[in-house]
Amino acid sequence: MQVSEKNRKRSDVSGVNGDKGMPEAEILSRRVASVMQRFGLAVFAVAVALGLALLAQAYSFNNLEFPLFLMAIAATVWYAGAGPGVVAVVLACVSID
């Protein structure tokens, strides 16, 4: 008797290599890597904004910090989510004179 595609459980589907699923350790390591990438984006975006703001200040472009930090926060929230967005807001507030 064949099992129809509609009645097949998710756990019955073989993976690419014929295995029954991914080991839990690999799932956990991917989840940790994803979290590190998301929060790393927050730190990186604010660091780039700070660098550009300091560079602009050295060349006498005044009041450019706010738009740069705002773009960094917006990009972080858009690509990484709310948690890293909060980290970006806190880092931007600490970075502003």
VENBELNOR-V185282 format. One line per field, one symbol per residue. ss: DSSP state (@ for helix, = for strand, . for the rest). burial: 1 if it has 9 or more other ideal C-beta (glycine too) atoms within 8 Angstrom, else 0. Layout:
ss->???
burial->???
This chain:
ss->.........@@@...........@@@@@@@@@@@@@@@@@@@@@@@@@@@@@@@@@@@......@@@@@@@@@@@@@@@@.@@@@@@@@@@@@@@..
burial->0000000000000010000000000010000000001110111011011101100110000001100110111011100100111011101100100
